[in-house]
Amino acid sequence: MGEEIQRRATVQDHAAFLAGTHDFQADIEKLAGSELVGTILETVMLATGMRFAAVARVTTDRWVACRTVDEVNFGLAEGDEIEIQSTFCQSVRETSQKVLFSDSATDKVYKNHPIAAKFGIVSYASIPIHRSDGTFFGTLCAIDTEPRDVQHPRAVAMLEMFAEIIGRGLETEERLEAHERLVEYEREMARAQEELVAVLGHDLRNPIAALDAGVRQLEKEPPSERSQKLLPLMRSSLHRMNDLVENILLHAKSRLGGGIRISATPDAPLAEAIRQVVDEIRTALPDQEITLDLRFDRPISCDAPRVAQAVSNLLSNATRHTTDGAPIAVQGLVRDSEVHITVANRGKAIPEDVQKNLFRPFQRGSNATGEGLGLGLHIASSIASAHNGRVELLCADGTTTFAFRLPWLTS
């Protein structure tokens, strides 16, 4: 009695598949939604004259229809299950040998077979389906209630070929699903990392602001010999920390929000914004000479704080690569309906192979000094792109020049 209850609980049907609760849900979905498998079954019926064709999932104790084409009205649809003992597929699974007969009334092996008699099967074909690794999946079946010549060599070759194609297709589908799951996992991990970086960068602002306030307070007190040495170093470190945090936050926002967003205003205070960042770097690096020449002779439409941040990144990059003692030149003007802002420094030329990836995130020059994430040039380029502009690089006669160019009027 207990075995009978267990058997009834195990046997499932089409309704279970539609509800998404079938034990073999994933296998059925692969085949039920495959155009290739549907075409194969239709071709089998057309070529053999059989009026029922199916792909079944077969285990030691289960036979489940995964895809059917039924013109005999057997009543079997995707997910429907019949007792394994009522099929020839149990033998196919155990022996890995096909079962074929064209007429159960005359076949030497299957004449008067109880399964054929029970279901009115006259002609039958069951071909084993193996995955690429050789494991058994199920069977390709064709059935009719009338005699059909399924034992013809061409028909047999066709059925075996189709069974092999289905097996390989299963392997491909499974690998594709595994790859898609991996890609989705990596996307989730990347997004989580970007969100973590954004939160971390945001939370670092407060302690940096507190340190900056403390340094400003110390700078107001009568200087001692020790403070005269330490305060410039502290100011330089604070500048670098603030620079890193701003770049991290902007990079995270651009990644999470689909790119850097700007808010252009007409007659933007661009010169004032650039002077401010240059003064900040001069204060942080008092030993580094920086010349500034701005000639903006007409109103400029842009997002001044963002452009100033780009200039700050280009200037910070120049300070890490310049020859000791050599000045850095910052120039700005409007020419040919474009805003040209250049940052030039003396130093080693950037190798051509490095130039190719220089504006990608987390790229650092091989001769860089100091610490950095390799985000500065990428963000400068992204800000230029957001203004429909660009950043260009020129290395000539021992001078490296980054030119930040954007339209005079930003749409």
C-alpha positions in Angstrom: 0.0 0.0 0.0 2.8 2.4 0.9 4.5 1.7 -2.5 1.3 2.5 -4.4 0.9 5.8 -2.5 4.5 6.7 -3.3 4.0 5.8 -7.0 1.0 8.1 -7.3 2.9 10.9 -5.5 5.8 10.5 -8.0 3.8 10.5 -11.2 3.3 14.0 -12.5 1.5 15.5 -15.5 1.3 18.5 -17.9 -0.4 20.6 -15.2 2.6 20.3 -12.9 4.8 21.5 -15.8 2.5 24.5 -16.5 2.6 25.3 -12.7 6.4 25.2 -12.8 6.5 22.5 -10.1 7.5 19.5 -12.1 10.4 17.4 -10.9 12.0 17.7 -14.4 10.9 21.3 -15.0 14.3 22.4 -16.3 14.7 19.5 -18.7 11.2 19.9 -20.0 11.6 23.7 -20.5 14.8 23.2 -22.5 13.1 20.9 -25.0 9.6 22.3 -25.0 10.9 25.8 -25.9 13.4 24.6 -28.6 12.5 25.3 -32.2 15.1 22.8 -33.3 13.5 20.0 -31.4 10.1 20.9 -32.7 11.5 20.8 -36.3 13.2 17.5 -35.7 9.9 15.9 -34.4 8.0 17.2 -37.4 10.6 15.9 -39.8 10.6 12.5 -38.1 6.8 12.3 -38.6 7.0 13.5 -42.2 9.9 11.1 -43.2 8.5 8.0 -41.5 4.8 8.6 -41.7 4.5 8.2 -37.9 1.8 10.2 -36.3 3.3 10.6 -32.8 6.8 11.7 -32.0 8.4 12.8 -28.7 11.5 13.4 -26.7 11.3 11.8 -23.3 13.4 12.1 -20.1 14.1 8.6 -18.9 15.6 7.6 -15.6 15.7 4.3 -13.7 12.1 4.7 -12.6 10.6 7.7 -14.5 9.4 8.3 -18.1 8.4 12.0 -18.7 7.4 13.6 -22.0 9.5 16.7 -22.6 8.2 17.5 -26.1 5.5 15.9 -28.2 3.8 16.1 -31.5 0.6 14.0 -31.3 -1.7 13.3 -34.3 -3.0 10.0 -32.9 -4.5 11.5 -29.8 -2.5 9.5 -27.3 -3.1 12.4 -24.9 0.6 12.9 -23.9 1.8 16.5 -23.6 4.9 18.1 -22.1 5.3 17.0 -18.5 2.9 14.0 -18.7 4.4 10.9 -17.2 3.6 7.2 -17.7 4.9 4.3 -15.7 8.4 3.3 -16.8 7.3 -0.3 -16.9 4.7 0.6 -19.5 7.4 1.7 -22.0 10.1 0.2 -24.1 12.4 3.0 -23.0 13.5 1.2 -19.8 15.2 -1.4 -22.0 16.8 1.4 -24.2 18.2 3.0 -21.1 19.6 -0.2 -19.6 21.2 -1.4 -22.9 21.8 1.9 -24.8 20.4 0.0 -27.7 17.5 1.3 -29.9 14.2 -0.5 -30.1 12.6 -0.6 -33.6 9.7 -2.5 -35.1 7.6 -1.7 -38.2 4.7 -4.0 -37.4 4.1 -5.6 -34.0 1.9 -8.3 -35.6 4.8 -9.7 -37.7 8.0 -8.6 -35.9 10.0 -11.6 -34.7 11.0 -9.9 -31.4 8.0 -7.8 -30.5 5.2 -9.8 -31.9 2.3 -9.9 -29.4 4.4 -7.9 -26.9 2.2 -6.9 -23.9 3.2 -3.2 -24.0 2.4 -2.9 -27.7 -0.9 -4.7 -27.2 -1.8 -2.6 -24.1 -1.5 0.8 -26.0 -2.3 -0.4 -29.5 1.2 0.3 -30.7 1.8 -1.2 -34.2 5.0 0.5 -35.3 7.6 2.0 -32.9 11.0 3.5 -32.7 13.0 4.5 -29.6 16.5 5.9 -30.0 18.8 6.6 -27.0 19.8 10.3 -26.5 23.2 10.8 -24.8 24.8 14.0 -23.8 28.3 14.9 -25.1 29.9 13.4 -22.1 28.2 10.0 -22.7 25.6 10.2 -19.9 22.1 9.0 -20.8 19.4 11.6 -21.0 16.3 9.9 -22.6 14.9 8.8 -25.9 13.7 10.0 -29.2 10.4 8.1 -29.8 8.1 7.7 -32.8 4.8 5.7 -32.5 1.9 4.8 -34.8 -1.1 2.5 -34.6 -0.5 1.4 -38.1 2.5 -0.3 -39.8 5.3 2.1 -40.8 8.7 1.2 -42.3 10.9 2.6 -39.5 13.4 -0.2 -39.9 14.5 1.1 -43.3 18.3 1.9 -43.1 17.7 5.5 -44.1 15.0 6.0 -41.5 17.2 4.5 -38.8 20.2 6.7 -39.8 18.0 9.7 -39.7 16.6 8.9 -36.3 20.1 8.2 -34.9 21.4 11.5 -36.3 18.5 13.5 -34.8 19.0 11.8 -31.4 22.7 12.9 -31.5 21.8 16.4 -32.5 19.3 16.7 -29.6 22.0 15.3 -27.2 24.5 17.9 -28.3 21.9 20.6 -28.2 21.2 19.8 -24.5 24.9 20.1 -23.7 25.0 23.5 -25.5 21.9 24.8 -23.7 23.3 23.7 -20.3 26.6 25.4 -20.9 24.9 28.5 -22.1 22.7 28.6 -19.0 25.7 28.1 -16.8 27.5 30.9 -18.6 24.5 33.2 -18.3 24.3 32.5 -14.6 28.0 33.3 -14.2 27.7 36.5 -16.1 24.7 37.6 -14.0 26.6 36.7 -10.8 29.6 38.8 -12.0 27.3 41.7 -12.8 25.7 41.5 -9.3 29.2 41.4 -7.8 30.4 44.3 -9.9 27.4 46.4 -8.9 27.8 45.5 -5.2 31.5 46.5 -5.4 30.6 49.8 -7.1 28.0 50.5 -4.5 30.5 49.7 -1.7 33.1 52.0 -3.3 30.5 54.8 -3.6 29.5 54.4 0.1 33.1 54.2 1.2 34.1 57.3 -0.8 31.1 59.2 0.7 31.9 58.1 4.2 35.6 59.2 3.8 34.6 62.8 3.2 33.8 63.5 6.8 37.2 62.5 8.3 39.0 64.3 5.5 37.0 67.4 6.1 37.8 67.2 9.8 41.5 66.8 9.1 41.4 69.7 6.7 39.7 71.9 9.4 42.5 70.9 11.8 45.2 71.8 9.4 43.7 75.2 8.7 43.5 75.8 12.4 47.2 74.9 12.8 48.2 77.1 9.9 46.7 80.1 11.8 48.9 79.6 14.9 52.4 80.9 15.2 54.6 78.6 13.1 57.3 76.5 14.7 60.2 75.0 12.9 58.5 71.6 13.1 55.1 72.8 11.9 56.7 74.5 8.9 57.9 71.1 7.8 54.9 69.1 8.7 52.0 71.3 7.6 52.9 71.4 3.9 53.2 67.6 3.9 49.8 67.3 5.7 48.3 69.7 3.2 49.7 67.7 0.3 48.4 64.4 1.7 44.9 65.9 2.3 44.8 67.2 -1.3 45.7 63.7 -2.6 43.1 62.1 -0.3 40.4 64.5 -1.4 41.4 64.0 -5.0 41.1 60.2 -4.7 37.8 60.3 -2.9 36.3 62.7 -5.5 37.5 60.5 -8.4 36.2 57.3 -6.7 32.8 58.9 -6.1 32.4 60.3 -9.6 33.5 56.9 -11.1 31.0 55.0 -9.0 28.2 57.5 -9.8 29.0 57.2 -13.6 29.0 53.4 -13.4 25.8 53.1 -11.4 24.0 56.0 -13.2 25.0 55.2 -16.8 27.7 57.8 -17.2 28.9 61.2 -15.9 26.1 63.8 -15.9 26.8 67.5 -16.3 24.8 70.6 -15.7 26.0 73.2 -18.2 25.2 76.9 -17.5 25.7 79.8 -19.9 28.5 82.2 -19.0 29.9 79.6 -16.5 32.6 80.9 -14.1 35.2 78.6 -15.7 38.2 80.8 -15.1 37.4 81.2 -11.5 36.9 77.4 -11.0 40.2 76.6 -12.7 42.1 79.2 -10.7 40.7 77.6 -7.5 42.0 74.1 -8.3 45.3 75.4 -9.4 45.7 77.4 -6.2 44.7 74.3 -4.2 47.5 72.3 -5.9 50.0 75.1 -5.4 49.2 75.1 -1.7 49.5 71.3 -1.5 52.7 71.3 -3.5 54.5 74.5 -2.6 57.8 73.3 -4.3 56.1 72.7 -7.6 56.0 75.7 -10.0 52.7 76.0 -11.8 52.1 78.8 -14.4 48.6 79.8 -15.2 47.5 81.7 -18.3 43.7 81.9 -19.0 42.3 83.9 -21.9 38.6 83.2 -22.0 37.4 86.3 -24.0 33.8 85.3 -24.3 31.1 83.6 -22.2 31.4 79.8 -22.1 28.6 77.3 -21.6 29.8 74.4 -19.6 29.6 72.7 -16.2 32.4 74.7 -14.6 33.0 72.5 -11.5 33.2 69.4 -13.6 35.6 70.9 -16.1 37.7 72.2 -13.1 37.8 68.7 -11.7 39.0 67.4 -15.1 41.7 70.1 -15.1 42.6 69.1 -11.5 43.0 65.5 -12.6 45.2 66.5 -15.5 47.3 68.7 -13.3 47.7 66.1 -10.6 48.8 63.6 -13.2 51.4 66.1 -14.5 52.8 66.6 -11.0 53.4 62.9 -10.7 55.2 62.6 -14.1 57.1 65.9 -14.4 60.9 66.2 -14.2 62.0 67.5 -10.8 62.2 71.3 -10.9 60.5 71.7 -14.2 57.4 74.0 -14.2 54.0 72.9 -15.3 52.0 75.2 -17.6 48.2 75.5 -17.6 46.7 77.5 -20.4 43.1 78.2 -21.5 41.5 80.0 -24.4 38.7 79.9 -26.8 39.7 79.2 -30.4 37.7 78.1 -33.5 34.5 77.7 -31.5 36.2 75.4 -29.0 37.5 75.8 -25.5 41.1 74.7 -25.3 42.6 74.0 -21.9 46.1 72.5 -21.9 48.3 71.1 -19.1 51.9 70.6 -20.2 54.9 69.2 -18.2 58.4 68.2 -19.0 59.3 64.5 -18.6 59.6 61.1 -20.2 57.4 60.5 -23.2 54.5 58.2 -22.7 55.1 54.9 -24.7 52.7 54.3 -27.6 51.5 51.0 -26.1 50.6 52.8 -22.9 48.8 55.6 -24.8 46.3 53.1 -26.2 44.8 52.4 -22.8 45.7 55.6 -21.0 42.1 56.9 -20.6 40.7 53.5 -19.4 39.9 53.3 -15.7 42.6 52.0 -13.3 45.4 52.5 -15.8 48.7 54.0 -14.4 51.8 55.0 -16.3 54.9 52.9 -15.8 57.0 55.9 -14.7 54.4 57.4 -12.3 55.5 58.5 -8.9 53.3 58.5 -5.8 50.1 56.6 -5.2 47.1 56.6 -7.5 44.1 54.6 -8.6 44.5 55.3 -12.3 41.1 57.1 -12.5 42.2 60.7 -13.1 42.7 60.6 -16.8 39.6 58.3 -17.3 37.4 60.8 -15.5 38.9 63.8 -17.3 38.1 62.1 -20.6 34.6 61.2 -19.4 33.9 64.8 -18.4 35.1 65.9 -21.8 32.8 63.4 -23.5 29.8 64.5 -21.4 30.4 68.0 -22.9 30.7 66.4 -26.4 34.4 67.1 -26.2 37.6 65.1 -25.9 41.0 65.0 -24.3 44.0 64.7 -26.6 47.6 63.8 -25.9 50.7 65.2 -27.5 54.3 64.1 -26.7 57.0 66.1 -28.4 60.5 67.4 -27.6 60.4 66.2 -24.0 57.0 67.8 -23.3 53.8 66.0 -22.6 50.7 68.0 -23.2 47.1 67.0 -22.4 44.5 69.2 -24.2 41.0 69.3 -22.8 38.7 70.4 -25.7 35.0 71.1 -25.6 32.5 73.1 -27.7 32.3 76.7 -26.8 28.6 76.4 -26.5 27.6 73.0 -24.9 24.1 71.8 -25.9 
